Amino acid sequence: MPILIGDNKILSAVNIESFWRIMKAESVSSGKQAWFSILSRHYAKNQELVSLFLDAAKRSVPLSHPRILKTIRYGQENDTSYILMKAFSGVPLTRLLGKDKQFLEDEAVKIVLQVCQALQYANLTGVMHGALTPESIYIDKEKDVALINFGTGEFIDYALFELNDIKALGYASYFSPQRIHSKSVIEAGNDLYSLGVIFYYMLSGELPFSGTTLDEICADKEGLVPTPRSINTRISPKVENIIMRMIDPNPAKRFHSMSQFIRELAPESVAEETLPQDIEPGHAGIHGVLGRLIDRLPVFSHVFSPTLVGSKRRVAYFLLTLSLVLIAIISVFLISEIGRQKYTEKALLGNYATEAEVPDTSGLSSGRSEERRVGKECRSRWSPYH
């Protein structure tokens, strides 16, 4: 009996990953095909992993980019946690890698640029991939790319660092040394580092790190890494230098942004007006929080849209800045006006209190005058001179 999730009948497996399966499905009512990412039953019993899996799905829903496989919906049904995505006609990059499957440099550059553009778009919206490996990249016959698994970095971190799950160890080869040491920091720089490892793998046919434990992998990353040209002499010195810079153990020596990397790798492919100014890796954590906050503010969501580039983006930021300045000025005016009114009311109340405390002496003065008049009359009447 076929497995059903909602109106969709599961047909076959596209790829079996470490923690979830990518399955091809077909709508019973419309016949339209789609893909499902289904959390493995072994991990469906862990509520923390289920929550992290669904949180990642939630963050991926707003992403809309030609190089990102669109998330349609997500949820749980009969103890099955799933993510429903659009179908794609490609295969995972893992099937195209190996010692005897080295990519031509032009092909690899084309694929890497597409991946970078998708990552850049997502990073600008505040979404980090966090678990970029060849299994997250799908490629069709025309070498067009579609990315999946956005936002799953926290899931992998929990499995690797909290559960010590050996299945998560493969992801560590694509993590930066700082990511492994911190065990929690997920930012744009990690995605770019992971892409560098994949770039190396595509051209050399080998991973740059050969450790079998977390400590060994980390030691390899901080040690001397064989250059890709020492494995494949067809790689150009320029591309080799770019790759080695991407995976340099010192983050200060790596590329500071996706835009900087794209300009270095293929300056002829972009123009200043069409290349979004993305965030620096060190600021990604803050930007991630702001991005998720902005997603909930429809008024500003268009201003921060990654589809606004070049002069349009600058105009949008100028208008937003001007609006915020005006709001600040109005707020200061209102606060000062409220303070002035409160001061006036306090002053009036003080005057009333003063008047109430001063005794009325007018009656007392008239009484004393009357006493003096009567006294004078008495003295005059009893005077011996009358």
ChimeraX attribute file (.defattr): number of C-alpha atoms within 10 A of each C-alpha:
attribute: neighborCount
match mode: 1-to-1
recipient: residues
	/A:1	3
	/A:2	8
	/A:3	10
	/A:4	15
	/A:5	17
	/A:6	9
	/A:7	13
	/A:8	23
	/A:9	18
	/A:10	19
	/A:11	15
	/A:12	11
	/A:13	13
	/A:14	18
	/A:15	17
	/A:16	14
	/A:17	15
	/A:18	14
	/A:19	20
	/A:20	21
	/A:21	18
	/A:22	21
	/A:23	20
	/A:24	22
	/A:25	26
	/A:26	18
	/A:27	16
	/A:28	13
	/A:29	8
	/A:30	9
	/A:31	12
	/A:32	12
	/A:33	18
	/A:34	19
	/A:35	26
	/A:36	27
	/A:37	25
	/A:38	22
	/A:39	23
	/A:40	17
	/A:41	13
	/A:42	9
	/A:43	15
	/A:44	19
	/A:45	11
	/A:46	10
	/A:47	10
	/A:48	13
	/A:49	19
	/A:50	19
	/A:51	14
	/A:52	18
	/A:53	28
	/A:54	21
	/A:55	16
	/A:56	23
	/A:57	24
	/A:58	17
	/A:59	20
	/A:60	27
	/A:61	16
	/A:62	15
	/A:63	17
	/A:64	14
	/A:65	17
	/A:66	14
	/A:67	20
	/A:68	25
	/A:69	23
	/A:70	21
	/A:71	24
	/A:72	16
	/A:73	14
	/A:74	22
	/A:75	14
	/A:76	13
	/A:77	11
	/A:78	6
	/A:79	11
	/A:80	14
	/A:81	22
	/A:82	24
	/A:83	24
	/A:84	22
	/A:85	23
	/A:86	15
	/A:87	17
	/A:88	18
	/A:89	10
	/A:90	17
	/A:91	18
	/A:92	20
	/A:93	18
	/A:94	16
	/A:95	13
	/A:96	15
	/A:97	19
	/A:98	16
	/A:99	13
	/A:100	10
	/A:101	15
	/A:102	17
	/A:103	19
	/A:104	13
	/A:105	16
	/A:106	10
	/A:107	12
	/A:108	18
	/A:109	18
	/A:110	14
	/A:111	19
	/A:112	20
	/A:113	19
	/A:114	19
	/A:115	22
	/A:116	19
	/A:117	20
	/A:118	21
	/A:119	26
	/A:120	26
	/A:121	23
	/A:122	25
	/A:123	25
	/A:124	21
	/A:125	24
	/A:126	25
	/A:127	28
	/A:128	29
	/A:129	27
	/A:130	28
	/A:131	26
	/A:132	29
	/A:133	23
	/A:134	22
	/A:135	19
	/A:136	17
	/A:137	22
	/A:138	24
	/A:139	19
	/A:140	14
	/A:141	9
	/A:142	7
	/A:143	14
	/A:144	16
	/A:145	26
	/A:146	25
	/A:147	24
	/A:148	22
	/A:149	24
	/A:150	25
	/A:151	25
	/A:152	22
	/A:153	24
	/A:154	21
	/A:155	22
	/A:156	24
	/A:157	24
	/A:158	18
	/A:159	20
	/A:160	21
	/A:161	15
	/A:162	10
	/A:163	11
	/A:164	13
	/A:165	13
	/A:166	13
	/A:167	13
	/A:168	19
	/A:169	19
	/A:170	17
	/A:171	19
	/A:172	23
	/A:173	26
	/A:174	29
	/A:175	27
	/A:176	25
	/A:177	24
	/A:178	16
	/A:179	18
	/A:180	19
	/A:181	10
	/A:182	9
	/A:183	15
	/A:184	14
	/A:185	16
	/A:186	25
	/A:187	25
	/A:188	30
	/A:189	27
	/A:190	27
	/A:191	26
	/A:192	29
	/A:193	25
	/A:194	24
	/A:195	25
	/A:196	22
	/A:197	25
	/A:198	27
	/A:199	28
	/A:200	25
	/A:201	22
	/A:202	29
	/A:203	28
	/A:204	27
	/A:205	21
	/A:206	20
	/A:207	18
	/A:208	23
	/A:209	20
	/A:210	12
	/A:211	17
	/A:212	11
	/A:213	14
	/A:214	18
	/A:215	11
	/A:216	12
	/A:217	23
	/A:218	21
	/A:219	14
	/A:220	18
	/A:221	22
	/A:222	14
	/A:223	12
	/A:224	12
	/A:225	14
	/A:226	12
	/A:227	15
	/A:228	27
	/A:229	17
	/A:230	11
	/A:231	14
	/A:232	13
	/A:233	11
	/A:234	13
	/A:235	18
	/A:236	12
	/A:237	12
	/A:238	10
	/A:239	19
	/A:240	18
	/A:241	13
	/A:242	19
	/A:243	22
	/A:244	20
	/A:245	19
	/A:246	26
	/A:247	29
	/A:248	22
	/A:249	21
	/A:250	13
	/A:251	19
	/A:252	9
	/A:253	12
	/A:254	20
	/A:255	22
	/A:256	19
	/A:257	18
	/A:258	27
	/A:259	21
	/A:260	14
	/A:261	19
	/A:262	19
	/A:263	15
	/A:264	14
	/A:265	17
	/A:266	12
	/A:267	12
	/A:268	9
	/A:269	10
	/A:270	12
	/A:271	11
	/A:272	13
	/A:273	12
	/A:274	13
	/A:275	19
	/A:276	20
	/A:277	19
	/A:278	19
	/A:279	19
	/A:280	18
	/A:281	22
	/A:282	15
	/A:283	12
	/A:284	24
	/A:285	17
	/A:286	11
	/A:287	22
	/A:288	20
	/A:289	12
	/A:290	14
	/A:291	21
	/A:292	14
	/A:293	12
	/A:294	19
	/A:295	18
	/A:296	11
	/A:297	11
	/A:298	9
	/A:299	10
	/A:300	13
	/A:301	15
	/A:302	14
	/A:303	20
	/A:304	19
	/A:305	15
	/A:306	20
	/A:307	14
	/A:308	17
	/A:309	18
	/A:310	15
	/A:311	12
	/A:312	14
	/A:313	19
	/A:314	14
	/A:315	14
	/A:316	18
	/A:317	14
	/A:318	13
	/A:319	13
	/A:320	15
	/A:321	12
	/A:322	12
	/A:323	12
	/A:324	12
	/A:325	12
	/A:326	12
	/A:327	12
	/A:328	12
	/A:329	12
	/A:330	12
	/A:331	12
	/A:332	12
	/A:333	12
	/A:334	12
	/A:335	11
	/A:336	12
	/A:337	12
	/A:338	12
	/A:339	12
	/A:340	12
	/A:341	11
	/A:342	11
	/A:343	12
	/A:344	12
	/A:345	11
	/A:346	11
	/A:347	12
	/A:348	10
	/A:349	11
	/A:350	11
	/A:351	10
	/A:352	10
	/A:353	11
	/A:354	9
	/A:355	10
	/A:356	9
	/A:357	8
	/A:358	8
	/A:359	7
	/A:360	10
	/A:361	9
	/A:362	8
	/A:363	8
	/A:364	9
	/A:365	10
	/A:366	10
	/A:367	11
	/A:368	10
	/A:369	11
	/A:370	10
	/A:371	10
	/A:372	10
	/A:373	10
	/A:374	10
	/A:375	11
	/A:376	10
	/A:377	11
	/A:378	10
	/A:379	10
	/A:380	11
	/A:381	10
	/A:382	9
	/A:383	9
	/A:384	7
	/A:385	6
	/A:386	6
